[in-house]
Amino acid sequence: MTAGAVAVGAVALGAFAIGAIAVGAVAIGRLRILEARIEKLSVETLTVEHLSVQSKDP
């Protein structure tokens, strides 16, 4: 192998690693957004259920 081929291979491997890290970061960001939406929905649902139970009490 020549030094040029080694350099090209190293650049390609580095680009692949950076791409994998970027994809992982995006996936983690999306999971956090989804988790926040689920938590917000849960809080709103619990609040609505709590209010409906209170309104039914004599």
MMTF fields as JSON, N, C-alpha, C and O atoms, coordinates in Angstrom:
{
  "mmtfVersion": "1.0.0",
  "mmtfProducer": "UNKNOWN",
  "numBonds": 231,
  "numAtoms": 232,
  "numGroups": 58,
  "numChains": 1,
  "numModels": 1,
  "chainsPerModel": [1],
  "groupsPerChain": [58],
  "chainIdList": ["A"],
  "bondAtomList": [4, 2, 8, 6, 12, 10, 16, 14, 20, 18, 24, 22, 28, 26, 32, 30, 36, 34, 40, 38, 44, 42, 48, 46, 52, 50, 56, 54, 60, 58, 64, 62, 68, 66, 72, 70, 76, 74, 80, 78, 84, 82, 88, 86, 92, 90, 96, 94, 100, 98, 104, 102, 108, 106, 112, 110, 116, 114, 120, 118, 124, 122, 128, 126, 132, 130, 136, 134, 140, 138, 144, 142, 148, 146, 152, 150, 156, 154, 160, 158, 164, 162, 168, 166, 172, 170, 176, 174, 180, 178, 184, 182, 188, 186, 192, 190, 196, 194, 200, 198, 204, 202, 208, 206, 212, 210, 216, 214, 220, 218, 224, 222, 228, 226],
  "bondOrderList": [1, 1, 1, 1, 1, 1, 1, 1, 1, 1, 1, 1, 1, 1, 1, 1, 1, 1, 1, 1, 1, 1, 1, 1, 1, 1, 1, 1, 1, 1, 1, 1, 1, 1, 1, 1, 1, 1, 1, 1, 1, 1, 1, 1, 1, 1, 1, 1, 1, 1, 1, 1, 1, 1, 1, 1, 1],
  "groupList": [{"groupName": "MET", "atomNameList": ["N", "CA", "C", "O"], "elementList": ["N", "C", "C", "O"], "formalChargeList": [0, 0, 0, 0], "bondAtomList": [1, 0, 2, 1, 3, 2], "bondOrderList": [1, 1, 2], "singleLetterCode": "M", "chemCompType": "L-PEPTIDE LINKING"}, {"groupName": "THR", "atomNameList": ["N", "CA", "C", "O"], "elementList": ["N", "C", "C", "O"], "formalChargeList": [0, 0, 0, 0], "bondAtomList": [1, 0, 2, 1, 3, 2], "bondOrderList": [1, 1, 2], "singleLetterCode": "T", "chemCompType": "L-PEPTIDE LINKING"}, {"groupName": "ALA", "atomNameList": ["N", "CA", "C", "O"], "elementList": ["N", "C", "C", "O"], "formalChargeList": [0, 0, 0, 0], "bondAtomList": [1, 0, 2, 1, 3, 2], "bondOrderList": [1, 1, 2], "singleLetterCode": "A", "chemCompType": "L-PEPTIDE LINKING"}, {"groupName": "GLY", "atomNameList": ["N", "CA", "C", "O"], "elementList": ["N", "C", "C", "O"], "formalChargeList": [0, 0, 0, 0], "bondAtomList": [1, 0, 2, 1, 3, 2], "bondOrderList": [1, 1, 2], "singleLetterCode": "G", "chemCompType": "PEPTIDE LINKING"}, {"groupName": "VAL", "atomNameList": ["N", "CA", "C", "O"], "elementList": ["N", "C", "C", "O"], "formalChargeList": [0, 0, 0, 0], "bondAtomList": [1, 0, 2, 1, 3, 2], "bondOrderList": [1, 1, 2], "singleLetterCode": "V", "chemCompType": "L-PEPTIDE LINKING"}, {"groupName": "LEU", "atomNameList": ["N", "CA", "C", "O"], "elementList": ["N", "C", "C", "O"], "formalChargeList": [0, 0, 0, 0], "bondAtomList": [1, 0, 2, 1, 3, 2], "bondOrderList": [1, 1, 2], "singleLetterCode": "L", "chemCompType": "L-PEPTIDE LINKING"}, {"groupName": "PHE", "atomNameList": ["N", "CA", "C", "O"], "elementList": ["N", "C", "C", "O"], "formalChargeList": [0, 0, 0, 0], "bondAtomList": [1, 0, 2, 1, 3, 2], "bondOrderList": [1, 1, 2], "singleLetterCode": "F", "chemCompType": "L-PEPTIDE LINKING"}, {"groupName": "ILE", "atomNameList": ["N", "CA", "C", "O"], "elementList": ["N", "C", "C", "O"], "formalChargeList": [0, 0, 0, 0], "bondAtomList": [1, 0, 2, 1, 3, 2], "bondOrderList": [1, 1, 2], "singleLetterCode": "I", "chemCompType": "L-PEPTIDE LINKING"}, {"groupName": "ARG", "atomNameList": ["N", "CA", "C", "O"], "elementList": ["N", "C", "C", "O"], "formalChargeList": [0, 0, 0, 0], "bondAtomList": [1, 0, 2, 1, 3, 2], "bondOrderList": [1, 1, 2], "singleLetterCode": "R", "chemCompType": "L-PEPTIDE LINKING"}, {"groupName": "GLU", "atomNameList": ["N", "CA", "C", "O"], "elementList": ["N", "C", "C", "O"], "formalChargeList": [0, 0, 0, 0], "bondAtomList": [1, 0, 2, 1, 3, 2], "bondOrderList": [1, 1, 2], "singleLetterCode": "E", "chemCompType": "L-PEPTIDE LINKING"}, {"groupName": "LYS", "atomNameList": ["N", "CA", "C", "O"], "elementList": ["N", "C", "C", "O"], "formalChargeList": [0, 0, 0, 0], "bondAtomList": [1, 0, 2, 1, 3, 2], "bondOrderList": [1, 1, 2], "singleLetterCode": "K", "chemCompType": "L-PEPTIDE LINKING"}, {"groupName": "SER", "atomNameList": ["N", "CA", "C", "O"], "elementList": ["N", "C", "C", "O"], "formalChargeList": [0, 0, 0, 0], "bondAtomList": [1, 0, 2, 1, 3, 2], "bondOrderList": [1, 1, 2], "singleLetterCode": "S", "chemCompType": "L-PEPTIDE LINKING"}, {"groupName": "HIS", "atomNameList": ["N", "CA", "C", "O"], "elementList": ["N", "C", "C", "O"], "formalChargeList": [0, 0, 0, 0], "bondAtomList": [1, 0, 2, 1, 3, 2], "bondOrderList": [1, 1, 2], "singleLetterCode": "H", "chemCompType": "L-PEPTIDE LINKING"}, {"groupName": "GLN", "atomNameList": ["N", "CA", "C", "O"], "elementList": ["N", "C", "C", "O"], "formalChargeList": [0, 0, 0, 0], "bondAtomList": [1, 0, 2, 1, 3, 2], "bondOrderList": [1, 1, 2], "singleLetterCode": "Q", "chemCompType": "L-PEPTIDE LINKING"}, {"groupName": "ASP", "atomNameList": ["N", "CA", "C", "O"], "elementList": ["N", "C", "C", "O"], "formalChargeList": [0, 0, 0, 0], "bondAtomList": [1, 0, 2, 1, 3, 2], "bondOrderList": [1, 1, 2], "singleLetterCode": "D", "chemCompType": "L-PEPTIDE LINKING"}, {"groupName": "PRO", "atomNameList": ["N", "CA", "C", "O"], "elementList": ["N", "C", "C", "O"], "formalChargeList": [0, 0, 0, 0], "bondAtomList": [1, 0, 2, 1, 3, 2], "bondOrderList": [1, 1, 2], "singleLetterCode": "P", "chemCompType": "L-PEPTIDE LINKING"}],
  "groupTypeList": [0, 1, 2, 3, 2, 4, 2, 4, 3, 2, 4, 2, 5, 3, 2, 6, 2, 7, 3, 2, 7, 2, 4, 3, 2, 4, 2, 7, 3, 8, 5, 8, 7, 5, 9, 2, 8, 7, 9, 10, 5, 11, 4, 9, 1, 5, 1, 4, 9, 12, 5, 11, 4, 13, 11, 10, 14, 15],
  "groupIdList": [1, 2, 3, 4, 5, 6, 7, 8, 9, 10, 11, 12, 13, 14, 15, 16, 17, 18, 19, 20, 21, 22, 23, 24, 25, 26, 27, 28, 29, 30, 31, 32, 33, 34, 35, 36, 37, 38, 39, 40, 41, 42, 43, 44, 45, 46, 47, 48, 49, 50, 51, 52, 53, 54, 55, 56, 57, 58],
  "secStructList": [7, 7, 2, 2, 2, 2, 2, 2, 2, 2, 2, 2, 2, 2, 2, 2, 2, 2, 2, 2, 2, 2, 2, 2, 2, 2, 2, 2, 2, 2, 2, 2, 2, 2, 2, 2, 2, 2, 2, 2, 2, 2, 2, 2, 2, 2, 2, 2, 2, 2, 2, 2, 2, 2, 2, 2, 7, 7],
  "xCoordList": [0.844, 0.0, 0.882, 1.946, 0.424, 1.168, 0.649, -0.415, 1.401, 1.004, -0.287, -1.101, -0.472, -1.698, -2.927, -3.972, -2.805, -3.939, -4.27, -5.439, -3.242, -3.455, -4.146, -5.052, -3.716, -4.328, -5.788, -6.641, -6.079, -7.461, -8.315, -9.446, -7.774, -8.497, -8.761, -9.845, -7.785, -7.948, -9.003, -9.806, -9.003, -10.003, -11.396, -12.349, -11.513, -12.817, -13.311, -14.489, -12.415, -12.794, -13.204, -14.174, -12.475, -12.823, -14.171, -14.964, -14.43, -15.725, -16.856, -17.924, -16.622, -17.637, -17.912, -19.067, -16.857, -17.018, -17.778, -18.654, -17.446, -18.146, -19.618, -20.493, -19.888, -21.274, -22.043, -23.2, -21.41, -22.073, -22.379, -23.446, -21.459, -21.685, -22.83, -23.671, -22.86, -23.934, -25.292, -26.268, -25.361, -26.625, -27.055, -28.236, -26.113, -26.426, -26.932, -27.875, -26.316, -26.742, -28.154, -28.955, -28.458, -29.806, -30.822, -31.905, -30.476, -31.392, -31.651, -32.79, -30.617, -30.784, -31.641, -32.501, -31.416, -32.232, -33.699, -34.573, -33.968, -35.362, -35.996, -37.169, -35.235, -35.767, -36.108, -37.124, -35.26, -35.535, -36.79, -37.593, -36.962, -38.165, -39.397, -40.413, -39.31, -40.434, -40.752, -41.919, -39.718, -39.924, -40.606, -41.497, -40.195, -40.808, -42.271, -43.112, -42.583, -43.978, -44.824, -45.955, -44.284, -45.025, -45.259, -46.35, -44.232, -44.372, -45.426, -46.246, -45.413, -46.39, -47.796, -48.729, -47.948, -49.246, -49.72, -50.9, -48.813, -49.172, -49.638, -50.633, -48.928, -49.303, -50.664, -51.496, -50.906, -52.199, -53.319, -54.405, -53.075, -54.086, -54.404, -55.568, -53.366, -53.588, -54.368, -55.242, -54.06, -54.762, -56.235, -57.101, -56.525, -57.913, -58.644, -59.78, -58.013, -58.644, -58.883, -59.935, -57.935, -58.066, -59.231, -60.019, -59.334, -60.429, -61.783, -62.76, -61.853, -63.134, -63.542, -64.731, -62.583, -62.903, -63.383, -64.344, -62.742, -63.155, -64.558, -65.331, -64.898, -66.212, -67.328, -68.486, -67.006, -68.023, -68.281, -69.292, -67.387, -67.588, -68.777, -68.912, -69.641, -70.796, -70.398, -71.254],
  "yCoordList": [-1.195, 0.0, 1.248, 1.289, 2.208, 3.46, 4.369, 4.135, 5.378, 6.329, 7.039, 7.369, 7.272, 7.931, 7.082, 7.597, 5.781, 4.878, 4.805, 4.758, 4.797, 4.774, 6.059, 6.027, 7.18, 8.463, 8.513, 8.991, 8.023, 8.011, 7.109, 7.457, 5.952, 5.038, 5.661, 5.495, 6.373, 7.022, 8.121, 8.27, 8.88, 9.94, 9.339, 9.845, 8.253, 7.599, 7.038, 7.165, 6.423, 5.874, 6.994, 6.851, 8.097, 9.242, 9.832, 10.189, 9.932, 10.462, 9.537, 9.998, 8.228, 7.261, 7.405, 7.382, 7.552, 7.691, 8.972, 8.963, 10.057, 11.323, 11.198, 11.694, 10.54, 10.323, 9.487, 9.782, 8.439, 7.581, 8.35, 8.177, 9.189, 10.006, 10.988, 11.19, 11.593, 12.55, 11.861, 12.398, 10.675, 9.928, 9.569, 9.669, 9.154, 8.829, 10.042, 9.935, 11.191, 12.41, 12.807, 13.223, 12.682, 13.01, 12.054, 12.471, 10.769, 9.774, 10.055, 9.957, 10.4, 10.715, 11.966, 12.02, 12.961, 14.18, 13.894, 14.436, 13.046, 12.696, 11.92, 12.126, 11.031, 10.275, 11.206, 11.023, 12.199, 13.153, 13.97, 14.22, 14.386, 15.134, 14.263, 14.716, 13.003, 12.079, 11.84, 11.8, 11.682, 11.471, 12.687, 12.535, 13.879, 15.096, 15.193, 15.613, 14.812, 14.848, 13.843, 14.145, 12.65, 11.631, 12.101, 11.93, 12.695, 13.191, 14.298, 14.317, 15.205, 16.29, 15.725, 16.166, 14.754, 14.128, 13.434, 13.513, 12.752, 12.067, 13.066, 12.831, 14.17, 15.183, 15.766, 15.949, 16.062, 16.616, 15.612, 15.992, 14.341, 13.305, 13.14, 13.029, 13.125, 12.979, 14.172, 14.01, 15.349, 16.543, 16.472, 16.774, 16.081, 15.976, 14.916, 15.14, 13.76, 12.711, 13.198, 12.929, 13.899, 14.399, 15.385, 15.333, 16.267, 17.237, 16.552, 16.949, 15.543, 14.872, 14.088, 14.001, 13.521, 12.808, 13.806, 13.528, 14.946, 15.95, 16.466, 16.716, 16.627, 17.173, 16.165, 16.559, 14.87, 13.852, 13.628, 13.029, 14.1, 13.922, 14.763, 15.923, 14.176, 14.956, 16.003, 16.73],
  "zCoordList": [0.0, 0.0, 0.0, 0.618, -0.678, -0.702, 0.403, 0.977, 0.68, 1.717, 1.333, 2.196, 0.04, -0.423, -0.169, 0.228, -0.397, -0.165, 1.319, 1.702, 2.143, 3.594, 4.04, 4.873, 3.486, 3.848, 3.418, 4.167, 2.216, 1.731, 2.617, 2.956, 2.991, 3.88, 5.237, 5.797, 5.767, 7.067, 7.002, 7.924, 5.927, 5.759, 5.642, 6.236, 4.873, 4.709, 6.039, 6.371, 6.793, 8.099, 9.055, 9.8, 9.035, 9.881, 9.507, 10.378, 8.21, 7.758, 8.179, 8.582, 8.085, 8.516, 10.014, 10.439, 10.809, 12.26, 12.604, 13.469, 11.936, 12.185, 11.796, 12.505, 10.677, 10.248, 11.248, 11.546, 11.772, 12.755, 14.034, 14.623, 14.461, 15.663, 15.425, 16.301, 14.245, 13.929, 13.913, 14.438, 13.315, 13.282, 14.696, 15.029, 15.527, 16.921, 17.683, 18.466, 17.461, 18.15, 17.736, 18.573, 16.455, 15.969, 16.571, 16.981, 16.626, 17.196, 18.668, 19.124, 19.412, 20.833, 20.993, 21.872, 20.157, 20.211, 19.95, 20.626, 18.971, 18.659, 19.802, 20.116, 20.425, 21.561, 22.723, 23.394, 22.954, 24.045, 23.752, 24.651, 22.501, 22.12, 22.298, 22.825, 21.854, 21.997, 23.466, 23.855, 24.277, 25.711, 26.344, 27.179, 25.951, 26.483, 26.067, 26.862, 24.836, 24.374, 25.14, 25.521, 25.367, 26.117, 27.547, 28.09, 28.156, 29.525, 29.585, 30.503, 28.632, 28.597, 28.429, 29.1, 27.541, 27.322, 28.589, 28.933, 29.288, 30.529, 31.581, 32.268, 31.707, 32.693, 32.349, 33.237, 31.076, 30.674, 30.906, 31.343, 30.622, 30.815, 32.289, 32.675, 33.11, 34.548, 35.09, 35.942, 34.606, 35.056, 34.673, 35.494, 33.455, 33.006, 33.817, 34.233, 34.051, 34.848, 36.273, 36.852, 36.831, 38.196, 38.293, 39.238, 37.328, 37.343, 37.168, 37.804, 36.326, 36.115, 37.355, 37.664, 38.063, 39.311, 40.357, 41.073, 40.457, 41.433, 41.129, 42.054, 39.876, 39.54, 39.794, 39.93, 39.862, 40.101, 41.592, 41.96, 42.442, 43.887, 44.354, 43.963, 45.193, 45.691, 46.713, 47.217]
}
